[in-house]
Amino acid sequence: MPEFAERGWEGKTLAVGEALIRIATLRQRCIMVTFDPDTASQDVEVLLRIHRELGGTFALDAEVIRPGRIRVGDPAEILAQVPARRARAIRAGEP
């Protein structure tokens, strides 16, 4: 499904602006996705459809490897996997 390309990002790194974000895992969606943020009305069919069509997984856990400024129009790029040990070194400011 090309419209769900991010489902293949697990373990990869997102570079956007000056920031690096490690996409850790694909995970289950919670009940909050069923609430309209403007009206607070609930539509449980949203979550039922996520379970039916996507096995319940429709969210990504991520962590910031390197914080940085992100501006409107900055390009975003999916990079190869950054091992957890290397991600910790980058966060610590190591070269």
C-alpha positions in Angstrom: 0.0 0.0 0.0 1.9 3.1 -1.1 -0.4 5.3 0.9 1.0 3.6 4.0 4.7 3.7 3.1 5.6 4.6 6.7 4.7 1.0 7.7 8.1 0.1 6.2 10.1 2.7 8.1 10.5 0.6 11.3 14.2 0.7 12.3 15.1 3.5 9.9 15.9 7.1 10.5 14.0 10.2 9.4 16.2 13.2 8.6 14.2 16.5 8.5 15.7 19.9 8.8 18.5 19.7 11.3 16.8 16.8 13.2 17.3 13.1 13.1 14.5 10.9 14.3 14.8 7.1 14.7 11.7 5.2 13.9 11.8 2.5 16.6 8.7 0.3 16.1 5.4 -0.1 14.4 2.8 -0.5 17.2 -0.9 -0.9 17.9 -3.2 2.2 17.7 -5.1 3.2 20.8 -8.7 4.2 21.3 -7.9 7.9 21.1 -7.9 7.7 17.3 -11.6 7.3 17.5 -12.2 10.8 18.9 -12.7 13.8 16.7 -10.3 16.5 18.2 -12.7 19.3 17.4 -16.0 17.8 18.6 -14.9 15.0 21.0 -17.4 12.8 19.2 -16.4 9.2 19.0 -16.5 6.9 15.9 -15.3 3.4 17.0 -15.5 2.3 13.3 -12.1 4.0 12.8 -10.3 1.7 15.2 -12.3 -1.4 14.0 -11.2 -0.6 10.4 -7.5 -0.3 11.6 -7.8 -3.7 13.2 -9.6 -5.2 10.2 -7.4 -3.8 7.4 -4.0 -3.3 9.2 -3.9 -5.8 12.0 -4.3 -3.0 14.5 -0.9 -1.5 13.8 -1.2 2.1 12.6 1.3 4.1 14.7 5.1 4.5 15.0 7.1 4.8 18.1 10.0 7.2 17.5 12.9 8.9 19.4 14.8 12.0 18.6 18.5 11.1 17.9 19.6 14.6 17.2 17.3 17.6 18.0 17.3 20.5 15.6 15.3 23.2 13.9 12.7 22.1 11.4 11.3 24.7 9.0 8.3 24.7 6.7 9.5 23.4 3.4 12.5 21.4 4.8 13.0 18.2 2.9 12.4 14.9 4.7 14.4 11.8 3.9 14.3 8.2 5.1 17.8 7.0 5.8 19.2 3.5 6.4 18.9 2.0 9.9 20.9 3.7 12.6 21.9 1.1 15.3 20.7 2.0 18.8 24.3 2.2 20.1 25.1 4.8 17.3 21.9 6.7 18.0 23.0 7.0 21.7 26.4 8.3 20.6 24.8 10.9 18.3 22.5 12.1 21.1 25.5 12.4 23.4 27.2 14.6 20.9 29.9 12.1 19.9 31.2 12.3 16.3 
